[in-house]
Amino acid sequence: MAAVQWRSHGRNYDTELQRCRLEAALVDFGDYHPLKPIMVTDTKTRRGTRKGSTSSSSSSSSSAPPDPLSSMLDGTDPLSMFAAASASETPPMSHSSSTGDLGRRKREKEEEAVGPDFEPWSLKRGEILARFTTTEKLSINLFIGSDRGKATSQGSAVSEKVRTRLEELDDLEEGSQRELLNLSQQDYANRIEELNQSLKEAWSSDQKVKALKIVIQCSKLLSDNSVIQFYPSKFVLITDILDTFGRLVYDRIWTMCSDPRPLPDNFTVEDVNDTAKETCLNWFYKIASIRELLPRLYVEAAILKCNRFLNKSGIQETLPRLSAMVRGIGDPLVAAYARAYLCRVGMEVAPHLKDSLNRNFFDLLGTFRQISSENVRAQLVLQRVEMPEYLTLYSPAISWILQCIAYRAPESLLTEMMERCKKLGNNALLLNSVMRAFRPEFVAARATDFIGMIKDCDEAGFPKHLLFGSLGRSLASADPPESERLTILNEAWKVITKVRSPQDYINCAEIWVEFTCRHFTKREVNTILADIIKHMTPDRAFEDAYPQLQSVIRKILTYFHDFSVLFSMERFLPFLDMFQKDSVRVEVCKSIMEVFIKHQVELTRDPVILNAMLHICKTMHDSVNALTLEDEKRSLALLIIGFIRMVSFGRDFEQQLSFCVEARATFCNLEPVLVQLIHTVNQLAMETRRVMRGNHSRKTAAFVRACAAYSFITIPSLSSIFSRLSLYLLSGQVALANQCLSQADAFLKAAVSILPEVPRSISVEGKLRSSESFLVDFINSFLATLLVIPDHPEHGVLYLVRGLLNMVQDYTWEDNSDAKVRVYISALPLLAAMSQETYLYSIPKGNGTHVNTEFTSESSNKDRLLQIFPRLISVSPKS
C-alpha cells in the first residue's frame, strides 16, 4: 500500500485579511435618525369584507428601516406598562389604613419642623444607657392586673361601668403591686421592657385603665434614686414607656376624628368632633385625679400633644403650668430630669415655644444651690458617691435642656448664658453644658473667653479637664481666630498634661489631637504624641485605652496624607508600638494601609515610606494563622498588594527586583501577594525589553533571566493549580519575548508536567464545579503559544506538542464528556498553521527578525507535521 502524501495548502495571511475586511460605503440616511420615532399608519379591515377574510396594510410615513428596539416592544413601553399594571392591581386603601398613614405622615411632618440639624433624643439614648451603669442591686414594683372589669356584660348600666373603673383605679392603692428586689441592671431593663409590652397588650385588648395604671406605676419609679448612679439610665427606660403611652392616646383620638373623613394636616379645633373631644377630656381628667405630683406631671406631659384636639392655645398654656409644677419636686436631680422631659416633649409638639423652654431652664438655674445642700451631701455619703461623679449625673439632662434652648438661637443668647454662668460663680457643670449645647462656631469665636472662665472654676466639683474636653469638641468642628490658636493650644495642654489619671488624660488628649492636626504642623503633633506616650506607657496604661489611641491614629490620618511627612515624625512609630494586642494592632495597620492606598497618588521609592510600610504590612501578614478566616486573608492581601503596586524605583530595575525578593520572603503566607509579585517581576522584564527595544545587552539579558528565575522559583509555592498553570504560561511568554528560550521551554514544560494534577472538580464561590471548562480554556491558550516556540535541539520536533497530547490521552476525563475531542480539534488549527511558510504571528526581535522554529524550509515543516498528525487520526477518545 502506497504511503499517504500529506500536502499543506499555502496561505497568504495578509491577502486573506484584506479580502475579509468590510468595504467602506457612504450611507445617506436622509431624515432618518435611530432615536427619531417611526410613524406607522394602520389600515384596518372594512365592514364590507367577506366573512373569513381580512385585509390589513400598514404604511410608514418614513422610508427608513424599522427600529429594532421599538419592533421588539410592539409599541409598548415596558416601564409604563409595569406601572399601569401595578396601579391596576393595587387594592383600594381601607379607611383604617389610610387614617393610620395620614396620622403617621402628620407626625413625620411635625417632627421635620425641628430640622435635621437638631440631634434627636434617640441618638443620645444609647449613649446614656452605656455610660450610666451600676453593679448595685435594684428594685421594681410590678403591676398585677385585676380581672373585675372583664366580667361586666355589654348590657350592664353605664353607672356600673363607671363604678367598676373607679374600683380599678383604687386597686393601685390597695396593693395590686409586687415588689421585686435584688435585680441586676440587665434584669431591671428586662422588667421595664415587660411592662412596656404589658402596656401595649392592655391597650390592644381595650383595657385602657390597666394601661394607665402601668404608666402611673412606671412614673413613680422616677422618684426613687436609691441607686443614684443608675438614675439617668432609669430615666431613659421609663420615658420610653411614657412615649409609647402618649402615642397610643394621640393615635386613638386621631382615629376618632378621622371618621368619616381624615383630618387635614393643619386641622383646627373646629375640625374635631365632639366624641373625640369628650374622650380627650376624659383622659386629662383621669390624669388630673392622680394623687402624687411626679406621676401626674410625667403622664400629663406624655399626652401634651393631645391638647391640640381641645384648644388652639392648649399647649402654650399647659407647658408653663407643668414647668411651675416641677418646682414642687424636692430632689434637684429628679427635678432636672423632669424639666428635661418637658423640654423633650415641648420640642416635639411645639418647638416654636422657646419662651416656655427658657423659663424652664432659668428655673433650673435657681435650683443649683440645692446641689450643695446638706441633704444632698448626706445622700451622697450614704451611697458612697463623690461630688464630681454626682455632678456628671446632671450632664444629660442639662445638656438636653440647653440643646433645646440653643437650637437655632442667635449668638446673643450665648453671651447671655455666659453672663449668667459668671453670676453663678462660673459653675462648671453649667459651663460644660453651655459649651456643648451651642453651635461650635459661636463657641470657637469666644474660645479665649471660655478658657478664662474655665480657669476661674472650682476644680473640686467638676474637673477642669472635662471642661477643656467640651471646648475641644467645639474647636474640632469650628475654627477659632487664627491669632489665638497657639495660645488656646498651650493653655489647654497645660491643664491636660497635669491630669494624673491615664484614662481621664487620654479621654481629653484624644479630643485635642484633632484641633492640633487641623491647624498645626507635624512638629506640634509629634510633641503631643510624645506626651501621650509619656503618660500611657507607665504600668501599661495603654492597654485600657485602645479605643482612644485608635481615635488618635484616625484623626492624624484624616489630616496628614503625605506619608513622607507622617513617617518623619519621630514618635509616630513608637506610638504604634503601644498597640500590643494583636487584633487591635492589625486594625490600626489596616486603617493606615487604607489611607495610604486611597491618598498615595504617585509611585514612591522613598526609603522612609518603604521601611515603615513594610513594617506595617509585615505586622498584618504575621497575624495570619490557621484560624484566620479566608475573608480576612483576602482583605489583608488586597491591602498589601495595593502597597506593592505603589512601589517603583524608576529605571533602577535591579533595586525593584531586590524589593520583590525581600517582599517574597516577608509575605510568604499570603498567596495573592505572591501572585502579584510574580506579575510585578514579569512586568519588570517586559519594561526592560521596552527600554532596550528588544535588543538586550549582556547585562540586561542576565537581568531578564534573573526575573525568569524569580518566577520559576516562586510559582511552585502556590497551592492553586490553576494559578500555577496560568503563571507558568504567562512567565513562559514573557521569557520568550525576551529571547530566553531555555527559560521559556522550562516554564512550558513545567506547565505540561502538572496538568495531570488538575482535579476533576474545583470550588467556585463555595460550590463544586467541573474543572474541564477551565482546563480546556488553558490548553487552547497553551496551544496558541506553542506556534512560536522553537523546537528543542535535543528532544526533537514538536516535543511540547507531543507531551501535551500524551497528557490529554492519559488524563482521566469525565464520563460522557466531549472535552477530550474538543482539545484534539483545537490542536488541528495549530498543526495547520505550523505547516505554513509564514506564521500567522511571531515574536519580534529588536532587529526586525522573528523567533520561530529552527526549521525554515517547506519540507522541514511538512516533516514536523508528518510526525504528529498520524497520532491525531489514530486516537480514539472516550465519548
DRENVO-210000 format. One record per residue (C-alpha): x negated, y, z; residue number from 1. Coordinates in steps of 0.05 Angstrom, whole numbers, always signed. Each point is the difference from the previous one (the first is absolute). Example, Ala and Ser with C-alpha at 12.3 -4.5 7.8 and 13.67 -1.06 7.14 Angstrom:
<pts>
-246	-90	+156	1
-27	+69	-13	2
</pts>
This chain:
<pts>
+0	+0	+0	1
-29	+67	-20	2
-17	+50	+54	3
+49	+56	+10	4
-26	+67	-25	5
+21	+59	+44	6
-1	+66	-37	7
+11	+66	+34	8
+37	+56	-32	9
-42	+63	-1	10
+33	+62	+28	11
-14	+74	-7	12
+27	+30	+65	13
-8	+73	-21	14
+41	-12	-64	15
+54	-37	+39	16
+4	+56	+50	17
+11	+52	-53	18
+53	-42	-35	19
+39	-12	+65	20
+4	+72	+20	21
+66	+37	-7	22
+5	+48	-57	23
+12	+72	+19	24
+61	+32	-32	25
+33	+67	+8	26
+71	-4	+25	27
+50	+56	-9	28
+50	-5	+57	29
+40	+61	-20	30
+49	+17	+55	31
-10	-67	+35	32
-28	+0	+70	33
-1	-61	+44	34
+30	+38	+59	35
+55	+33	-42	36
+68	-34	+9	37
+27	-37	-61	38
+69	+21	-22	39
+43	-60	-19	40
+69	+3	-32	41
+45	-61	+7	42
+58	-14	-48	43
+51	-44	+36	44
+49	-49	-31	45
+61	+31	-31	46
+71	-19	+21	47
+17	-25	-69	48
-53	-53	-2	49
+20	-71	-12	50
+7	-45	+61	51
-63	-39	+13	52
-44	+49	-38	53
-40	+58	+28	54
-40	+52	-34	55
-48	+46	+35	56
-57	+42	-23	57
-49	+45	+35	58
-40	+55	-30	59
-55	+40	+31	60
-5	+73	-7	61
-75	-7	-6	62
-41	-44	-47	63
-50	-13	+56	64
-10	-72	+24	65
+40	-18	+63	66
-32	+10	+68	67
-17	-70	+27	68
+9	+22	+72	69
+69	+28	-13	70
+21	-60	-40	71
-19	-46	+58	72
+46	+40	+47	73
+61	-2	-46	74
+10	+73	+12	75
+4	-6	+75	76
-47	+30	+51	77
-16	-54	+53	78
-8	+50	+57	79
+66	+34	-14	80
+33	-68	-9	81
-26	-26	+68	82
+21	+65	+34	83
+70	-6	-29	84
+5	-72	+20	85
-21	+14	+71	86
+49	+57	+4	87
+56	-44	-24	88
-19	-57	+48	89
-5	+45	+61	90
+62	-11	+44	91
+37	+61	+25	92
-26	+24	+67	93
+44	-14	+58	94
+25	+55	+44	95
-39	-23	+61	96
-66	-7	-37	97
+8	+67	-34	98
+14	+32	+67	99
-62	-32	+30	100
-43	+22	-58	101
+26	+71	+4	102
-14	+1	+74	103
-70	-26	-11	104
-13	+51	-55	105
+27	+54	+45	106
-48	-19	+56	107
-58	-4	-47	108
+15	+70	-27	109
+3	+29	+69	110
-65	-34	+20	111
-32	+28	-63	112
+18	+70	+25	113
-59	-7	+47	114
-49	-12	-57	115
-54	-52	-14	116
-53	+42	+34	117
+32	-13	+68	118
-30	-61	+34	119
+60	-43	+20	120
+8	-34	+67	121
-6	-68	-32	122
-74	+12	-14	123
-13	+18	+73	124
+39	-59	+28	125
-52	-54	-14	126
-57	+43	+25	127
+35	+13	+66	128
+16	-74	+11	129
-72	-19	-15	130
-31	+55	+43	131
+42	-2	+64	132
-3	-72	+26	133
-3	-31	+69	134
-16	-65	+34	135
+47	+15	+58	136
+64	-40	+8	137
+64	+34	-23	138
+74	-8	+18	139
+64	+9	-39	140
+75	-4	+13	141
+37	-44	-50	142
+74	+11	-14	143
+47	-59	+12	144
+62	+11	-43	145
+71	-7	+24	146
+52	-39	-38	147
+61	+34	+30	148
+10	+43	-61	149
+4	-60	-46	150
+63	-29	+33	151
+44	+59	-18	152
+50	-18	-53	153
+17	+44	-58	154
+70	+11	+26	155
-21	+28	+68	156
+17	+71	+17	157
-47	+58	-13	158
-5	+15	+75	159
-24	-71	+12	160
-56	+10	-51	161
-20	+65	+34	162
+0	-32	+69	163
-42	-59	-26	164
-52	+47	-30	165
-4	+40	+64	166
-12	-64	+38	167
-54	-19	-49	168
-35	+66	+11	169
+3	-12	+75	170
-34	-67	-10	171
-65	+37	-7	172
+6	+24	+71	173
+24	-67	+27	174
-61	-42	-12	175
+6	-20	-72	176
-76	+2	-5	177
-56	-48	+12	178
-69	+24	+18	179
-60	-34	-31	180
-66	+8	+37	181
-73	-15	-15	182
+4	+10	-75	183
-61	+10	-42	184
-3	+57	-51	185
+18	-47	-57	186
+56	-32	+39	187
+27	+69	+15	188
+0	+19	-73	189
+34	-65	-18	190
+55	+13	+51	191
+12	+70	-27	192
+5	-29	-70	193
+52	-50	+27	194
+40	+58	+27	195
-4	+34	-68	196
+27	-63	-34	197
+54	-6	+53	198
+21	+72	-15	199
+7	-16	-74	200
+38	-64	+13	201
+48	+34	+48	202
+13	+55	-50	203
+12	-48	-57	204
+49	-40	+43	205
+38	+64	+17	206
-22	+2	+73	207
-15	+74	+0	208
+3	+7	+76	209
-51	-55	+9	210
-46	+34	-50	211
+6	+65	+39	212
-16	-35	+65	213
-63	-30	-31	214
-23	+69	-22	215
+14	+30	+69	216
-39	-56	+33	217
-60	+10	-46	218
+2	+76	+11	219
-5	-12	+75	220
-65	-36	-10	221
-32	+66	-21	222
+7	+26	+71	223
-46	-56	+25	224
-74	+19	-2	225
-24	-52	+50	226
-52	-22	-53	227
-17	+70	-23	228
-54	-20	-51	229
+53	-36	-40	230
+51	+56	-1	231
-15	+27	-70	232
+8	-69	-30	233
+63	-12	+40	234
+28	+66	-28	235
-13	-25	-71	236
+34	-66	+11	237
+62	+28	+35	238
+10	+57	-49	239
+2	-51	-56	240
+64	-27	+32	241
+27	+70	+7	242
-13	+14	-74	243
+36	-64	-19	244
+60	+20	+42	245
+2	+70	-30	246
-1	-27	-71	247
+56	-50	+15	248
+46	+53	+29	249
-14	+50	-56	250
+11	-52	-54	251
+66	-22	+32	252
+28	+70	+1	253
-26	+14	-70	254
+36	-62	-25	255
+65	+23	+33	256
-7	+67	-36	257
-12	-33	-67	258
+69	-30	-7	259
+29	+6	-52	260
-55	+42	-32	261
-72	+8	+23	262
-23	+64	+34	263
-41	+49	-42	264
-72	+10	+17	265
+12	+69	+29	266
+64	-17	+36	267
+31	+47	+51	268
+43	-12	+61	269
+63	+11	-43	270
-19	-62	-42	271
+2	-45	+62	272
+67	-34	+14	273
+33	+0	+68	274
-14	-73	+13	275
-74	+9	-8	276
+0	+63	+44	277
+38	-37	+54	278
-48	-58	-2	279
-60	+47	+3	280
+29	+37	+60	281
+13	-66	+34	282
-74	-17	-5	283
-21	+66	+29	284
+51	-7	+57	285
-26	-69	+16	286
-72	+26	+3	287
+21	+60	+42	288
+27	-49	+52	289
-69	-31	+12	290
-18	+17	+72	291
-76	+4	-4	292
-34	+58	-34	293
-55	-36	-39	294
+43	-52	-37	295
+54	+53	-14	296
-53	+45	-30	297
-32	-53	-43	298
+64	-31	-26	299
+31	+67	-18	300
-64	+19	-35	301
+3	-65	-39	302
+67	+18	-31	303
-15	+75	-6	304
+10	-4	-75	305
+73	-19	+10	306
+15	+72	+20	307
+5	+15	-74	308
+67	-35	-1	309
+29	+44	+55	310
-28	+70	-5	311
-42	+38	-49	312
-43	+29	+55	313
+3	-62	+44	314
-73	-19	-8	315
-23	+72	+9	316
+39	+4	+66	317
-18	-69	+26	318
-75	+3	-7	319
-10	+58	+49	320
+46	-33	+50	321
-38	-66	-3	322
-66	+38	+7	323
+27	+33	+63	324
+21	-68	+27	325
-72	-23	-2	326
-17	+50	+54	327
+37	-45	+48	328
-52	-56	-10	329
-50	+2	+57	330
-56	-43	-28	331
-42	+43	-48	332
-20	-60	-43	333
+71	-24	-9	334
+23	+71	-15	335
-54	+10	-52	336
+21	-62	-39	337
+74	+19	+6	338
-17	+66	-33	339
-40	-37	-53	340
+61	-42	-16	341
+43	+62	-6	342
-50	+31	-48	343
-3	-64	-39	344
+76	-3	-8	345
+4	+74	-13	346
-50	-4	-57	347
+40	-56	-32	348
+69	+33	+3	349
-16	+75	+1	350
-73	+17	-16	351
+19	+73	-11	352
+19	+11	+73	353
-70	+19	+21	354
+24	+45	+57	355
+27	-59	+38	356
-65	-38	-10	357
-41	+60	+23	358
+43	+8	+62	359
-11	-74	+14	360
-75	+9	-3	361
-2	+62	+42	362
+40	-37	+54	363
-53	-54	-4	364
-55	+52	+13	365
+36	+20	+63	366
-6	-71	+28	367
-76	-5	-10	368
-12	+21	+72	369
+38	-62	+22	370
-54	-44	-30	371
-48	+19	+57	372
+53	-4	+54	373
-8	-43	+63	374
+55	-48	-21	375
-35	-15	-66	376
-68	-8	+33	377
+29	-48	+51	378
+31	-41	-55	379
-66	-3	-37	380
-36	-23	+63	381
+52	-53	+10	382
-8	-27	-71	383
-76	+11	-1	384
+2	+46	-60	385
-50	+56	-9	386
+23	+70	-20	387
-34	-1	-69	388
+34	-65	-17	389
+66	+27	+25	390
-5	+63	-43	391
-11	-42	-62	392
+69	-30	+11	393
+29	+68	-17	394
-36	+5	-67	395
+51	-36	-45	396
+58	+40	+29	397
-33	+68	-2	398
-32	-13	-67	399
+68	-18	-30	400
+35	+61	+29	401
-55	+45	-26	402
+1	-34	-68	403
+75	+15	-6	404
-11	+72	+21	405
-61	+11	-44	406
+31	-31	-62	407
-3	+54	-55	408
-8	+52	+55	409
-36	+65	-15	410
-71	+11	+22	411
+23	+50	+52	412
+32	-56	+40	413
-69	-31	+11	414
-26	+66	+25	415
+59	+3	+49	416
-14	-71	+23	417
-74	+16	+12	418
+20	+59	+43	419
+47	-44	+41	420
-56	-50	+10	421
-45	+55	+27	422
+55	+22	+48	423
+4	-72	+26	424
-75	+1	+13	425
-17	-35	-66	426
+37	-63	+19	427
-40	-55	-35	428
+60	-45	-13	429
+39	+56	-33	430
-60	+25	-39	431
-14	-69	-26	432
+71	-7	-25	433
+0	+68	-33	434
-63	-16	-40	435
+30	-65	-24	436
+69	+28	-17	437
-14	+62	-42	438
-25	-1	-71	439
-75	-14	-5	440
-10	+64	-41	441
+27	+43	+58	442
-44	-36	+51	443
-63	+2	-43	444
+7	+75	-10	445
-1	+8	+77	446
-51	-55	+15	447
-47	+47	+37	448
+58	+25	+44	449
+20	-71	+16	450
-72	-18	+19	451
+0	+58	+49	452
+66	-23	+30	453
-26	-72	+6	454
-61	+25	+38	455
+46	+34	+51	456
+42	-63	+12	457
-6	-40	+63	458
-34	-65	-19	459
+25	-37	+61	460
+71	-8	-26	461
-12	-11	-75	462
-70	-15	-28	463
-28	+52	-47	464
-24	-52	-50	465
+73	-17	-14	466
+13	+73	-15	467
-59	+3	-47	468
+26	-63	-32	469
+66	+33	-15	470
-36	+61	-27	471
-44	-44	-43	472
+61	-33	-33	473
+25	+68	-23	474
-69	+20	-25	475
-6	-65	-39	476
+62	+21	-40	477
-11	+75	-6	478
-62	+43	-7	479
-17	+53	+53	480
-35	+64	-21	481
-68	-16	-31	482
-38	+46	+46	483
+27	-37	+62	484
-11	-72	-21	485
-69	-11	+28	486
+19	+33	+66	487
+62	-42	+5	488
-40	-64	-11	489
-53	+19	+51	490
+51	+19	+53	491
+40	-63	-10	492
-60	-47	+0	493
-27	+31	+64	494
+62	-28	+35	495
+5	-65	-39	496
-72	-22	+12	497
+9	+8	+75	498
+57	-51	+3	499
-25	-59	+41	500
+51	-52	-20	501
-22	-33	-65	502
+72	-12	-21	503
+22	+72	+13	504
-63	+25	-34	505
+10	-40	-64	506
+74	+17	-4	507
-17	+73	-2	508
-64	-4	-41	509
+35	-40	-54	510
+48	+58	-11	511
-54	+52	-7	512
-40	-41	-49	513
+49	+19	-55	514
-7	+75	+15	515
-75	-7	-3	516
+2	-38	-66	517
+47	+50	-31	518
-41	+62	+14	519
-72	-19	+13	520
-58	-37	-31	521
-33	-67	+14	522
-44	+33	+53	523
+59	+14	+47	524
+33	-67	-16	525
-66	-36	+16	526
-4	+37	+66	527
+70	-23	+19	528
-15	-72	-20	529
-62	+2	+44	530
+42	+25	+59	531
+51	-55	-11	532
-54	-53	-1	533
-28	+29	+65	534
+67	-4	+36	535
+25	-66	-27	536
-63	-43	+3	537
-9	-6	+76	538
+35	-62	+28	539
+22	-16	-71	540
+59	+48	+7	541
+8	-2	-75	542
+32	-69	+5	543
+63	+32	+28	544
+2	+56	-52	545
-3	-34	-67	546
+64	+34	-27	547
-27	+69	+16	548
-68	-16	-29	549
+33	-26	-63	550
+39	+65	-4	551
-65	+39	+4	552
-28	-39	-59	553
+64	+11	-41	554
-2	+75	+12	555
-73	+5	-20	556
+13	-40	-64	557
+59	+46	-16	558
-44	+61	-4	559
-69	-28	-20	560
+2	-34	-68	561
-73	+12	-17	562
-32	-63	+28	563
-70	+27	-7	564
+20	+53	+51	565
+39	-49	+42	566
-57	-51	+7	567
-51	+55	+12	568
+33	+13	+68	569
-47	-30	+50	570
+56	-23	+46	571
+49	-29	-50	572
-28	-70	-4	573
-14	-3	+75	574
+73	+20	+9	575
+20	-60	-43	576
-41	-45	+45	577
+50	+13	+57	578
+51	-43	-37	579
-22	-66	+31	580
+65	-38	-9	581
-4	-38	-66	582
+71	+14	-24	583
-5	+75	+15	584
-69	+6	-31	585
+24	-32	-64	586
+61	+46	-3	587
-46	+61	+8	588
-46	-25	-55	589
+59	-12	-46	590
+25	+71	+11	591
-68	+28	-18	592
-4	-43	-62	593
+69	+21	-23	594
-18	+73	+5	595
-66	-12	-36	596
+33	-35	-58	597
+54	+53	-5	598
-43	+62	+3	599
-69	-22	-26	600
+8	+21	-72	601
-72	-2	-24	602
-45	-61	+0	603
-53	+4	+54	604
-71	-24	+13	605
-9	+41	+65	606
-39	-46	+47	607
+35	+30	+61	608
+68	-18	-28	609
-21	-68	-25	610
-32	-22	+65	611
+60	+24	+41	612
+51	-30	-46	613
-38	-66	-4	614
+2	-2	+76	615
+75	+13	+1	616
+14	-51	-55	617
-43	-51	+36	618
+40	+11	+62	619
+64	-15	-38	620
-31	-61	-34	621
-27	-29	+65	622
+70	+1	+30	623
+22	-54	-49	624
+6	-69	+31	625
+38	-64	-10	626
+63	+30	+32	627
+2	+62	-44	628
+62	+3	-44	629
-8	+2	-75	630
+35	+67	-5	631
-50	+29	+49	632
-58	-29	-39	633
+28	+29	-64	634
+9	+68	+32	635
-71	+2	+26	636
-28	-24	-67	637
+36	+55	-38	638
-29	+53	+45	639
-71	-27	-7	640
+9	-7	-76	641
+22	+73	-2	642
-66	+19	+34	643
-42	-42	-47	644
+32	+33	-61	645
-19	+69	+27	646
-75	-18	+4	647
-43	+20	-60	648
-74	+12	-5	649
+4	+29	-69	650
-57	-24	-46	651
-35	-34	+58	652
+28	-68	-19	653
-49	-39	+43	654
+24	+37	+62	655
+72	-16	-19	656
-17	-73	-6	657
-36	+1	+67	658
+63	+30	+31	659
+42	-56	-29	660
-49	-52	+28	661
+6	+31	+69	662
+76	+4	-6	663
+3	-73	-20	664
-36	-20	+64	665
+43	+46	+42	666
+69	-18	-27	667
-8	-74	-14	668
+65	-20	+35	669
+47	+41	-44	670
+7	-32	-68	671
+33	+59	-36	672
-61	+43	+19	673
-47	-52	-30	674
+41	+1	-64	675
-4	+75	-2	676
-76	-2	+10	677
-7	-48	-59	678
+41	+47	-43	679
-43	+58	+23	680
-64	-36	-19	681
+28	-20	-68	682
+20	+71	-12	683
-70	+21	+20	684
-30	-47	-52	685
+46	+29	-54	686
-17	+71	+21	687
-74	-18	-8	688
+15	-26	-70	689
+37	+64	-17	690
-58	+43	+23	691
-50	-42	-39	692
+48	-2	-60	693
-7	-75	-4	694
-77	+0	-7	695
-26	-23	+67	696
-71	+13	+22	697
-38	-51	+39	698
+20	+34	+65	699
+75	+6	-16	700
+1	-71	-28	701
-26	-25	+67	702
+51	+43	+36	703
+61	-27	-38	704
-26	-70	+12	705
-3	+17	+75	706
+73	+23	-5	707
+18	-66	-33	708
-37	-37	+55	709
+39	+39	+53	710
+66	-21	-31	711
-22	-72	-10	712
-19	-6	+73	713
+62	+35	+27	714
+55	-34	-41	715
-7	-70	+32	716
+15	+30	+69	717
+71	+16	-22	718
+55	-49	+22	719
+50	+16	-55	720
-13	-44	-61	721
+32	+48	-48	722
-41	+58	+27	723
-63	-40	-13	724
+22	-19	-70	725
+18	+71	-21	726
-64	+29	+30	727
-43	-54	-32	728
+30	+17	-68	729
-4	+75	+11	730
-72	-2	+25	731
-19	-45	-59	732
+29	+51	-48	733
-39	+56	+35	734
-64	-41	-3	735
+12	-15	-74	736
+11	+74	-15	737
-67	+15	+32	738
-35	-56	-40	739
-11	-43	+61	740
+14	-64	-38	741
-24	-50	+51	742
+39	+35	+55	743
+63	+3	-42	744
-8	-74	-16	745
-7	-16	+74	746
+64	+39	+18	747
+42	-35	-53	748
-29	-68	+16	749
+17	+12	+74	750
+71	+18	-20	751
+8	-64	-39	752
-28	-41	+57	753
+52	+25	+51	754
+61	-7	-46	755
+14	-71	+26	756
+8	+31	+69	757
+61	+40	-20	758
+59	-26	+41	759
+64	-19	-34	760
+40	+50	+42	761
-17	+67	+32	762
+34	+46	+50	763
+27	+64	-30	764
+34	+48	+49	765
+12	-58	+48	766
+30	-46	-53	767
-33	-60	-34	768
-5	+8	-75	769
-33	-43	-54	770
-70	+22	-16	771
+3	-23	-73	772
+21	+68	-27	773
-58	+34	+35	774
-48	-54	-24	775
+23	+4	-72	776
-7	+76	+0	777
-71	-5	+26	778
-19	-53	-51	779
+26	+44	-56	780
-43	+58	+24	781
-58	-47	+8	782
+7	-26	-72	783
+2	+71	-26	784
-67	+13	+34	785
-32	-63	-28	786
+4	+28	-71	787
-60	+46	+14	788
-39	-47	+45	789
-65	-24	-32	790
-12	-75	+0	791
-50	-25	+50	792
-66	-23	-32	793
-4	-62	+44	794
+72	-22	+8	795
+21	+1	-73	796
+54	+36	-37	797
+65	+22	+33	798
-18	-35	+64	799
+43	+47	+41	800
+60	-13	-45	801
-12	-75	+6	802
-7	+6	+75	803
+65	+39	+5	804
+37	-51	-43	805
-28	-57	+42	806
+28	+35	+61	807
+68	+9	-33	808
+0	-74	-18	809
-17	-23	+71	810
+43	+51	+38	811
+63	-28	+33	812
+56	+39	-31	813
+72	-1	+24	814
+47	-51	-27	815
+44	+22	-58	816
-45	+61	-10	817
-24	+27	-68	818
-56	+40	+30	819
-54	-47	-25	820
+28	+3	-71	821
+2	+77	+4	822
-73	+1	+20	823
-20	-42	-60	824
+41	+43	-46	825
-34	+62	+29	826
-68	-32	-17	827
+17	-5	-74	828
-2	+76	-14	829
-68	+2	+35	830
-29	-54	-45	831
+30	+32	-61	832
-32	+67	+19	833
-67	-34	+12	834
+0	-28	-71	835
-1	+70	-29	836
-63	+33	-26	837
+19	+65	+37	838
+32	-4	+68	839
+63	+37	+19	840
-36	+35	+57	841
-69	-1	+29	842
-44	+30	+54	843
-36	+61	-29	844
-72	+16	+18	845
-31	+68	+2	846
-37	-9	-66	847
+63	-17	-40	848
-9	-75	-1	849
+47	-50	+34	850
-9	-56	+48	851
+30	-60	-35	852
-20	-73	-6	853
-68	-27	-18	854
+30	-29	-64	855
+12	+50	-56	856
+9	-39	-64	857
+67	-24	-25	858
-21	-72	+2	859
-22	+5	+72	860
+68	+28	+21	861
+34	-58	-35	862
-47	-49	+35	863
+21	+30	+67	864
+74	-11	-15	865
-12	-71	-25	866
-27	-17	+68	867
+61	+24	+39	868
+61	-2	-46	869
+6	-76	-5	870
+4	-1	+76	871
+62	+44	-3	872
+37	-42	-51	873
-16	-64	+37	874
+27	+23	+66	875
+67	-26	+23	876
+21	+46	+57	877
+52	-21	+50	878
+68	+29	-14	879
</pts>
